[in-house]
């Protein structure tokens, strides 16, 4: 189901998160903290039915397909304000799933449509 920005921010299943952007010129530099956002995980990523085995293999690469999820992510900053940002491919998402647990995701891909941006994320199972 498509969600508007406000519907995503107010959804009962939305979680708090922080977005980090790595330096594209120097991977050894600490990631830039873009700010806080809300994430709504909308389900597992399902490749299009028209993809053949080769296309699925190319898309998933060495990653476990079960780690791919679909999500909506909205900055807590208001559009047009200095604290607003748009999440992009290559960013990292630290999701606060409970008071004591943070799950990391990598923004792998996205698609824009009339309802906004939908993301494909890869869950990182590495312990923090």
TORNUPA-622615 format. One record per atom (N, C-alpha, C): x, y, z; residue number from 0; residue in three letters. Coordinates in Angstrom, 3 decimals, m for minus. Example, Ala and Ser with C-alpha at 12.3 -4.5 7.8 and 13.67 -1.06 7.14 Angstrom:
TORNUPA-622615
<atom <13.190, m5.690, 7.800>, 0, ALA>
<atom <12.300, m4.500, 7.800>, 0, ALA>
<atom <13.200, m3.300, 7.800>, 0, ALA>
<atom <12.850, m2.250, 7.080>, 1, SER>
<atom <13.670, m1.060, 7.140>, 1, SER>
<atom <12.900, 0.030, 7.870>, 1, SER>
end
This chain:
TORNUPA-622615
<atom <0.844, m1.191, 0.000>, 0, UNK>
<atom <0.000, 0.000, 0.000>, 0, UNK>
<atom <0.884, 1.248, 0.000>, 0, UNK>
<atom <0.591, 2.206, m0.868>, 1, UNK>
<atom <1.383, 3.439, m0.892>, 1, UNK>
<atom <1.031, 4.336, 0.296>, 1, UNK>
<atom <2.050, 4.991, 0.809>, 2, UNK>
<atom <1.862, 5.898, 1.936>, 2, UNK>
<atom <2.418, 7.266, 1.576>, 2, UNK>
<atom <1.720, 8.311, 1.985>, 3, UNK>
<atom <2.249, 9.661, 1.835>, 3, UNK>
<atom <3.291, 9.894, 2.919>, 3, UNK>
<atom <4.016, 10.987, 2.833>, 4, UNK>
<atom <5.017, 11.334, 3.844>, 4, UNK>
<atom <4.392, 11.348, 5.236>, 4, UNK>
<atom <3.265, 12.046, 5.389>, 5, UNK>
<atom <2.627, 12.156, 6.703>, 5, UNK>
<atom <2.084, 10.816, 7.193>, 5, UNK>
<atom <1.541, 10.002, 6.289>, 6, UNK>
<atom <1.051, 8.674, 6.677>, 6, UNK>
<atom <2.200, 7.789, 7.153>, 6, UNK>
<atom <3.351, 7.895, 6.485>, 7, UNK>
<atom <4.516, 7.125, 6.911>, 7, UNK>
<atom <4.971, 7.581, 8.288>, 7, UNK>
<atom <5.111, 8.881, 8.493>, 8, UNK>
<atom <5.580, 9.409, 9.774>, 8, UNK>
<atom <4.648, 9.044, 10.930>, 8, UNK>
<atom <3.347, 8.952, 10.648>, 9, UNK>
<atom <2.367, 8.693, 11.704>, 9, UNK>
<atom <1.947, 7.226, 11.805>, 9, UNK>
<atom <2.473, 6.373, 10.957>, 10, UNK>
<atom <2.052, 4.967, 10.931>, 10, UNK>
<atom <2.348, 4.304, 12.285>, 10, UNK>
<atom <1.457, 3.451, 12.788>, 11, UNK>
<atom <1.676, 2.815, 14.094>, 11, UNK>
<atom <2.884, 1.868, 14.134>, 11, UNK>
<atom <3.341, 1.373, 12.991>, 12, UNK>
<atom <4.485, 0.457, 12.959>, 12, UNK>
<atom <5.808, 1.144, 12.619>, 12, UNK>
<atom <5.786, 2.453, 12.510>, 13, UNK>
<atom <7.002, 3.179, 12.146>, 13, UNK>
<atom <8.023, 3.105, 13.292>, 13, UNK>
<atom <9.308, 3.068, 12.932>, 14, UNK>
<atom <10.383, 3.013, 13.916>, 14, UNK>
<atom <11.302, 4.219, 13.754>, 14, UNK>
<atom <11.947, 4.614, 14.846>, 15, UNK>
<atom <12.927, 5.694, 14.790>, 15, UNK>
<atom <14.218, 5.162, 14.183>, 15, UNK>
<atom <14.907, 6.018, 13.439>, 16, UNK>
<atom <16.183, 5.632, 12.868>, 16, UNK>
<atom <17.055, 6.867, 12.661>, 16, UNK>
<atom <18.322, 6.620, 12.420>, 17, UNK>
<atom <19.278, 7.665, 12.095>, 17, UNK>
<atom <19.955, 7.273, 10.794>, 17, UNK>
<atom <20.166, 8.249, 9.930>, 18, UNK>
<atom <20.737, 7.992, 8.611>, 18, UNK>
<atom <22.180, 8.488, 8.579>, 18, UNK>
<atom <23.046, 7.642, 8.032>, 19, UNK>
<atom <24.464, 7.972, 7.900>, 19, UNK>
<atom <24.869, 7.845, 6.443>, 19, UNK>
<atom <25.716, 8.776, 5.988>, 20, UNK>
<atom <26.196, 8.753, 4.610>, 20, UNK>
<atom <27.716, 8.643, 4.606>, 20, UNK>
<atom <28.238, 7.572, 3.975>, 21, UNK>
<atom <29.696, 7.454, 3.888>, 21, UNK>
<atom <30.275, 8.484, 2.928>, 21, UNK>
<atom <31.550, 8.814, 3.119>, 22, UNK>
<atom <32.260, 9.723, 2.223>, 22, UNK>
<atom <32.592, 8.951, 0.955>, 22, UNK>
<atom <32.056, 9.387, m0.183>, 23, UNK>
<atom <32.261, 8.649, m1.425>, 23, UNK>
<atom <33.702, 8.706, m1.917>, 23, UNK>
<atom <34.480, 9.669, m1.403>, 24, UNK>
<atom <35.872, 9.807, m1.844>, 24, UNK>
<atom <36.855, 9.136, m0.899>, 24, UNK>
<atom <36.465, 8.913, 0.343>, 25, UNK>
<atom <37.373, 8.319, 1.320>, 25, UNK>
<atom <36.583, 7.399, 2.256>, 25, UNK>
<atom <36.609, 6.091, 1.982>, 26, UNK>
<atom <35.833, 5.154, 2.799>, 26, UNK>
<atom <36.337, 5.036, 4.239>, 26, UNK>
<atom <37.525, 5.549, 4.527>, 27, UNK>
<atom <38.063, 5.481, 5.885>, 27, UNK>
<atom <37.571, 6.619, 6.782>, 27, UNK>
<atom <36.969, 7.632, 6.186>, 28, UNK>
<atom <36.435, 8.755, 6.948>, 28, UNK>
<atom <35.116, 8.334, 7.585>, 28, UNK>
<atom <34.868, 8.797, 8.810>, 29, UNK>
<atom <33.613, 8.465, 9.494>, 29, UNK>
<atom <32.420, 8.983, 8.699>, 29, UNK>
<atom <31.342, 8.195, 8.718>, 30, UNK>
<atom <30.137, 8.568, 7.981>, 30, UNK>
<atom <29.541, 9.861, 8.540>, 30, UNK>
<atom <28.927, 10.630, 7.655>, 31, UNK>
<atom <28.235, 11.851, 8.052>, 31, UNK>
<atom <26.870, 11.484, 8.620>, 31, UNK>
<atom <26.544, 12.012, 9.784>, 32, UNK>
<atom <25.233, 11.815, 10.402>, 32, UNK>
<atom <24.278, 12.803, 9.750>, 32, UNK>
<atom <23.389, 12.291, 8.887>, 33, UNK>
<atom <22.442, 13.177, 8.193>, 33, UNK>
<atom <21.322, 13.633, 9.111>, 33, UNK>
<atom <20.968, 12.779, 10.069>, 34, UNK>
<atom <19.913, 13.151, 11.000>, 34, UNK>
<atom <18.941, 12.024, 11.264>, 34, UNK>
<atom <17.909, 12.369, 11.998>, 35, UNK>
<atom <16.909, 11.393, 12.404>, 35, UNK>
<atom <15.796, 11.299, 11.372>, 35, UNK>
<atom <15.224, 10.107, 11.325>, 36, UNK>
<atom <14.160, 9.828, 10.369>, 36, UNK>
<atom <13.235, 8.784, 10.984>, 36, UNK>
<atom <12.224, 8.435, 10.239>, 37, UNK>
<atom <11.317, 7.348, 10.605>, 37, UNK>
<atom <11.309, 6.370, 9.444>, 37, UNK>
<atom <11.273, 5.092, 9.799>, 38, UNK>
<atom <11.279, 4.039, 8.789>, 38, UNK>
<atom <10.071, 3.136, 8.993>, 38, UNK>
<atom <9.460, 2.774, 7.892>, 39, UNK>
<atom <8.352, 1.825, 7.888>, 39, UNK>
<atom <8.763, 0.675, 6.976>, 39, UNK>
<atom <9.073, m0.458, 7.571>, 40, UNK>
<atom <9.442, m1.626, 6.777>, 40, UNK>
<atom <8.150, m2.245, 6.270>, 40, UNK>
<atom <8.036, m2.320, 4.953>, 41, UNK>
<atom <6.772, m2.719, 4.338>, 41, UNK>
<atom <6.750, m4.179, 3.899>, 41, UNK>
<atom <7.868, m4.895, 4.038>, 42, UNK>
<atom <7.883, m6.313, 3.703>, 42, UNK>
<atom <9.198, m6.742, 3.107>, 42, UNK>
<atom <9.272, m8.018, 2.761>, 43, UNK>
<atom <10.454, m8.567, 2.111>, 43, UNK>
<atom <10.504, m8.083, 0.666>, 43, UNK>
<atom <11.720, m7.968, 0.146>, 44, UNK>
<atom <11.870, m7.620, m1.267>, 44, UNK>
<atom <11.596, m8.853, m2.111>, 44, UNK>
<atom <10.705, m8.711, m3.052>, 45, UNK>
<atom <10.398, m9.777, m3.999>, 45, UNK>
<atom <10.810, m9.302, m5.384>, 45, UNK>
<atom <11.749, m10.013, m6.020>, 46, UNK>
<atom <12.159, m9.587, m7.357>, 46, UNK>
<atom <10.994, m9.683, m8.332>, 46, UNK>
<atom <10.985, m8.826, m9.340>, 47, UNK>
<atom <9.905, m8.892, m10.340>, 47, UNK>
<atom <9.814, m10.290, m10.960>, 47, UNK>
<atom <8.608, m10.742, m11.217>, 48, UNK>
<atom <8.391, m12.090, m11.745>, 48, UNK>
<atom <9.053, m12.287, m13.112>, 48, UNK>
<atom <9.249, m11.195, m13.840>, 49, UNK>
<atom <9.848, m11.333, m15.171>, 49, UNK>
<atom <11.374, m11.496, m15.127>, 49, UNK>
<atom <11.976, m11.337, m13.932>, 50, UNK>
<atom <13.423, m11.541, m13.829>, 50, UNK>
<atom <13.746, m13.021, m13.963>, 50, UNK>
<atom <14.775, m13.312, m14.750>, 51, UNK>
<atom <15.242, m14.696, m14.837>, 51, UNK>
<atom <16.289, m14.939, m13.744>, 51, UNK>
<atom <16.784, m16.161, m13.675>, 52, UNK>
<atom <17.739, m16.533, m12.623>, 52, UNK>
<atom <18.987, m15.648, m12.670>, 52, UNK>
<atom <19.446, m15.313, m13.851>, 53, UNK>
<atom <20.655, m14.475, m14.005>, 53, UNK>
<atom <20.418, m13.069, m13.439>, 53, UNK>
<atom <19.271, m12.478, m13.730>, 54, UNK>
<atom <18.962, m11.143, m13.214>, 54, UNK>
<atom <18.869, m11.159, m11.690>, 54, UNK>
<atom <18.243, m12.185, m11.118>, 55, UNK>
<atom <18.166, m12.292, m9.658>, 55, UNK>
<atom <19.557, m12.445, m9.055>, 55, UNK>
<atom <20.383, m13.281, m9.674>, 56, UNK>
<atom <21.749, m13.487, m9.191>, 56, UNK>
<atom <22.552, m12.189, m9.260>, 56, UNK>
<atom <22.406, m11.442, m10.347>, 57, UNK>
<atom <23.110, m10.160, m10.485>, 57, UNK>
<atom <22.657, m9.166, m9.426>, 57, UNK>
<atom <21.363, m9.141, m9.140>, 58, UNK>
<atom <20.826, m8.181, m8.171>, 58, UNK>
<atom <21.265, m8.515, m6.751>, 58, UNK>
<atom <21.146, m9.767, m6.359>, 59, UNK>
<atom <21.468, m10.169, m4.988>, 59, UNK>
<atom <22.967, m10.319, m4.752>, 59, UNK>
<atom <23.729, m10.634, m5.797>, 60, UNK>
<atom <25.167, m10.795, m5.638>, 60, UNK>
<atom <25.486, m11.839, m4.587>, 60, UNK>
<atom <26.369, m11.493, m3.665>, 61, UNK>
<atom <26.794, m12.398, m2.595>, 61, UNK>
<atom <25.881, m12.310, m1.362>, 61, UNK>
<atom <24.913, m11.404, m1.394>, 62, UNK>
<atom <24.042, m11.182, m0.237>, 62, UNK>
<atom <22.956, m12.247, m0.133>, 62, UNK>
<atom <22.536, m12.517, 1.075>, 63, UNK>
<atom <21.444, m13.449, 1.341>, 63, UNK>
<atom <20.125, m12.772, 0.936>, 63, UNK>
<atom <19.386, m13.326, m0.018>, 64, UNK>
<atom <18.124, m12.697, m0.450>, 64, UNK>
<atom <17.134, m12.458, 0.688>, 64, UNK>
<atom <17.215, m13.232, 1.761>, 65, UNK>
<atom <16.285, m13.033, 2.877>, 65, UNK>
<atom <16.602, m11.769, 3.672>, 65, UNK>
<atom <17.746, m11.145, 3.428>, 66, UNK>
<atom <18.116, m9.918, 4.135>, 66, UNK>
<atom <17.610, m8.657, 3.426>, 66, UNK>
<atom <16.991, m8.824, 2.274>, 67, UNK>
<atom <16.488, m7.681, 1.505>, 67, UNK>
<atom <15.065, m7.354, 1.945>, 67, UNK>
<atom <14.828, m6.099, 2.295>, 68, UNK>
<atom <13.495, m5.657, 2.697>, 68, UNK>
<atom <13.121, m4.378, 1.955>, 68, UNK>
<atom <11.841, m4.136, 1.888>, 69, UNK>
<atom <11.305, m2.901, 1.311>, 69, UNK>
<atom <10.943, m1.963, 2.458>, 69, UNK>
<atom <11.141, m0.664, 2.243>, 70, UNK>
<atom <10.842, 0.293, 3.313>, 70, UNK>
<atom <10.529, 1.665, 2.740>, 70, UNK>
<atom <9.845, 2.416, 3.563>, 71, UNK>
<atom <9.647, 3.857, 3.350>, 71, UNK>
<atom <10.457, 4.542, 4.433>, 71, UNK>
<atom <11.189, 5.582, 4.086>, 72, UNK>
<atom <11.981, 6.333, 5.058>, 72, UNK>
<atom <11.699, 7.809, 4.849>, 72, UNK>
<atom <11.382, 8.498, 5.928>, 73, UNK>
<atom <11.101, 9.931, 5.852>, 73, UNK>
<atom <11.937, 10.678, 6.886>, 73, UNK>
<atom <12.616, 11.713, 6.432>, 74, UNK>
<atom <13.368, 12.595, 7.314>, 74, UNK>
<atom <12.407, 13.273, 8.280>, 74, UNK>
<atom <12.864, 13.488, 9.522>, 75, UNK>
<atom <12.032, 14.225, 10.477>, 75, UNK>
<atom <12.044, 15.723, 10.185>, 75, UNK>
<atom <13.042, 16.172, 9.432>, 76, UNK>
<atom <13.074, 17.579, 9.014>, 76, UNK>
<atom <11.987, 17.849, 7.993>, 76, UNK>
<atom <11.470, 19.052, 8.004>, 77, UNK>
<atom <10.424, 19.434, 7.055>, 77, UNK>
<atom <11.042, 19.748, 5.698>, 77, UNK>
<atom <10.398, 19.294, 4.604>, 78, UNK>
<atom <10.909, 19.623, 3.271>, 78, UNK>
<atom <11.118, 21.135, 3.126>, 78, UNK>
<atom <12.232, 21.485, 2.538>, 79, UNK>
<atom <12.566, 22.889, 2.341>, 79, UNK>
<atom <13.320, 23.509, 3.500>, 79, UNK>
<atom <13.442, 22.820, 4.615>, 80, UNK>
<atom <14.171, 23.319, 5.788>, 80, UNK>
<atom <15.591, 22.745, 5.784>, 80, UNK>
<atom <16.519, 23.410, 6.477>, 81, UNK>
<atom <17.912, 22.943, 6.468>, 81, UNK>
<atom <18.129, 21.537, 7.034>, 81, UNK>
<atom <17.259, 21.080, 7.930>, 82, UNK>
<atom <17.465, 19.763, 8.526>, 82, UNK>
<atom <16.798, 18.633, 7.734>, 82, UNK>
<atom <16.175, 18.963, 6.582>, 83, UNK>
<atom <15.562, 17.942, 5.739>, 83, UNK>
<atom <16.634, 17.295, 4.864>, 83, UNK>
<atom <16.497, 15.996, 4.646>, 84, UNK>
<atom <17.408, 15.291, 3.745>, 84, UNK>
<atom <16.643, 14.182, 3.040>, 84, UNK>
<atom <17.178, 13.761, 1.927>, 85, UNK>
<atom <16.623, 12.641, 1.169>, 85, UNK>
<atom <17.610, 11.490, 1.292>, 85, UNK>
<atom <17.137, 10.328, 1.691>, 86, UNK>
<atom <17.970, 9.132, 1.790>, 86, UNK>
<atom <18.306, 8.678, 0.373>, 86, UNK>
<atom <19.544, 8.190, 0.184>, 87, UNK>
<atom <19.974, 7.788, m1.143>, 87, UNK>
<atom <20.698, 6.446, m1.089>, 87, UNK>
<atom <20.873, 5.829, m2.250>, 88, UNK>
<atom <21.609, 4.572, m2.324>, 88, UNK>
<atom <22.985, 4.758, m1.694>, 88, UNK>
<atom <23.426, 3.756, m0.940>, 89, UNK>
<atom <24.730, 3.808, m0.291>, 89, UNK>
<atom <24.695, 4.314, 1.135>, 89, UNK>
<atom <23.568, 4.897, 1.550>, 90, UNK>
<atom <23.443, 5.369, 2.933>, 90, UNK>
<atom <23.257, 4.174, 3.867>, 90, UNK>
<atom <23.493, 4.421, 5.147>, 91, UNK>
<atom <23.258, 3.419, 6.186>, 91, UNK>
<atom <22.122, 3.891, 7.074>, 91, UNK>
<atom <21.328, 2.942, 7.547>, 92, UNK>
<atom <20.185, 3.246, 8.393>, 92, UNK>
<atom <20.342, 2.466, 9.699>, 92, UNK>
<atom <20.414, 3.188, 10.808>, 93, UNK>
<atom <20.467, 2.570, 12.133>, 93, UNK>
<atom <19.055, 2.638, 12.707>, 93, UNK>
<atom <18.397, 1.485, 12.803>, 94, UNK>
<atom <17.001, 1.429, 13.226>, 94, UNK>
<atom <16.924, 1.005, 14.690>, 94, UNK>
<atom <16.232, 1.820, 15.480>, 95, UNK>
<atom <16.030, 1.532, 16.902>, 95, UNK>
<atom <14.811, 0.626, 17.017>, 95, UNK>
<atom <15.044, m0.707, 17.090>, 96, UNK>
<atom <13.923, m1.647, 17.144>, 96, UNK>
<atom <13.415, m1.869, 18.563>, 96, UNK>
<atom <14.244, m1.553, 19.563>, 97, UNK>
<atom <13.825, m1.601, 20.965>, 97, UNK>
<atom <14.780, m0.696, 21.740>, 97, UNK>
<atom <14.528, m0.539, 23.036>, 98, UNK>
<atom <15.406, 0.312, 23.839>, 98, UNK>
<atom <16.842, m0.171, 23.837>, 98, UNK>
<atom <17.043, m1.467, 23.663>, 99, UNK>
<atom <18.394, m2.011, 23.739>, 99, UNK>
<atom <18.913, m2.589, 22.422>, 99, UNK>
<atom <18.153, m2.455, 21.340>, 100, UNK>
<atom <18.577, m3.080, 20.087>, 100, UNK>
<atom <18.504, m2.120, 18.904>, 100, UNK>
<atom <19.625, m2.056, 18.177>, 101, UNK>
<atom <19.707, m1.278, 16.939>, 101, UNK>
<atom <20.052, m2.255, 15.823>, 101, UNK>
<atom <19.325, m2.171, 14.717>, 102, UNK>
<atom <19.596, m3.002, 13.550>, 102, UNK>
<atom <20.063, m2.076, 12.427>, 102, UNK>
<atom <21.153, m2.479, 11.788>, 103, UNK>
<atom <21.708, m1.680, 10.699>, 103, UNK>
<atom <21.223, m2.212, 9.350>, 103, UNK>
<atom <20.960, m1.277, 8.446>, 104, UNK>
<atom <20.589, m1.597, 7.075>, 104, UNK>
<atom <21.441, m0.759, 6.130>, 104, UNK>
<atom <21.659, m1.299, 4.949>, 105, UNK>
<atom <22.352, m0.599, 3.874>, 105, UNK>
<atom <21.305, m0.287, 2.810>, 105, UNK>
<atom <21.274, 0.963, 2.344>, 106, UNK>
<atom <20.328, 1.352, 1.300>, 106, UNK>
<atom <20.904, 0.890, m0.035>, 106, UNK>
<atom <20.291, m0.151, m0.578>, 107, UNK>
<atom <20.806, m0.790, m1.782>, 107, UNK>
<atom <20.237, m0.180, m3.060>, 107, UNK>
<atom <18.958, 0.149, m3.032>, 108, UNK>
<atom <18.286, 0.593, m4.246>, 108, UNK>
<atom <17.051, 1.401, m3.850>, 108, UNK>
<atom <16.507, 2.135, m4.797>, 109, UNK>
<atom <15.255, 2.847, m4.542>, 109, UNK>
<atom <14.487, 3.036, m5.842>, 109, UNK>
<atom <13.216, 3.353, m5.666>, 110, UNK>
<atom <12.348, 3.638, m6.799>, 110, UNK>
<atom <11.445, 4.796, m6.405>, 110, UNK>
<atom <11.294, 5.745, m7.305>, 111, UNK>
<atom <10.397, 6.874, m7.077>, 111, UNK>
<atom <9.117, 6.664, m7.866>, 111, UNK>
<atom <7.993, 6.994, m7.232>, 112, UNK>
<atom <6.723, 6.983, m7.934>, 112, UNK>
<atom <5.879, 8.149, m7.422>, 112, UNK>
<atom <4.617, 8.180, m7.798>, 113, UNK>
<atom <3.760, 9.314, m7.410>, 113, UNK>
<atom <3.540, 9.404, m5.908>, 113, UNK>
<atom <3.865, 8.353, m5.155>, 114, UNK>
<atom <3.689, 8.362, m3.698>, 114, UNK>
<atom <4.983, 8.642, m2.944>, 114, UNK>
<atom <6.071, 8.845, m3.676>, 115, UNK>
<atom <7.348, 9.115, m3.024>, 115, UNK>
<atom <8.377, 8.059, m3.345>, 115, UNK>
<atom <9.328, 7.913, m2.452>, 116, UNK>
<atom <10.446, 7.014, m2.672>, 116, UNK>
<atom <10.292, 5.747, m1.837>, 116, UNK>
<atom <10.500, 4.603, m2.483>, 117, UNK>
<atom <10.470, 3.295, m1.846>, 117, UNK>
<atom <11.891, 2.739, m1.910>, 117, UNK>
<atom <12.346, 2.149, m0.827>, 118, UNK>
<atom <13.722, 1.688, m0.733>, 118, UNK>
<atom <13.817, 0.179, m0.646>, 118, UNK>
<atom <14.923, m0.344, m1.189>, 119, UNK>
<atom <15.329, m1.729, m0.974>, 119, UNK>
<atom <16.540, m1.649, m0.062>, 119, UNK>
<atom <16.429, m2.270, 1.110>, 120, UNK>
<atom <17.496, m2.253, 2.102>, 120, UNK>
<atom <18.038, m3.660, 2.300>, 120, UNK>
<atom <19.303, m3.733, 2.715>, 121, UNK>
<atom <19.900, m5.010, 3.069>, 121, UNK>
<atom <20.212, m4.963, 4.564>, 121, UNK>
<atom <19.645, m5.905, 5.304>, 122, UNK>
<atom <19.883, m5.982, 6.743>, 122, UNK>
<atom <21.309, m6.478, 6.997>, 122, UNK>
<atom <21.984, m5.826, 7.918>, 123, UNK>
<atom <23.333, m6.219, 8.318>, 123, UNK>
<atom <23.215, m6.982, 9.635>, 123, UNK>
<atom <23.555, m8.264, 9.625>, 124, UNK>
<atom <23.435, m9.081, 10.824>, 124, UNK>
<atom <24.641, m9.011, 11.746>, 124, UNK>
<atom <25.626, m8.198, 11.393>, 125, UNK>
<atom <26.812, m8.093, 12.226>, 125, UNK>
<atom <26.464, m7.444, 13.564>, 125, UNK>
<atom <26.958, m8.012, 14.653>, 126, UNK>
<atom <26.704, m7.461, 15.983>, 126, UNK>
<atom <27.388, m6.119, 16.135>, 126, UNK>
<atom <26.681, m5.152, 16.733>, 127, UNK>
<atom <27.256, m3.820, 16.972>, 127, UNK>
<atom <27.929, m3.778, 18.330>, 127, UNK>
end
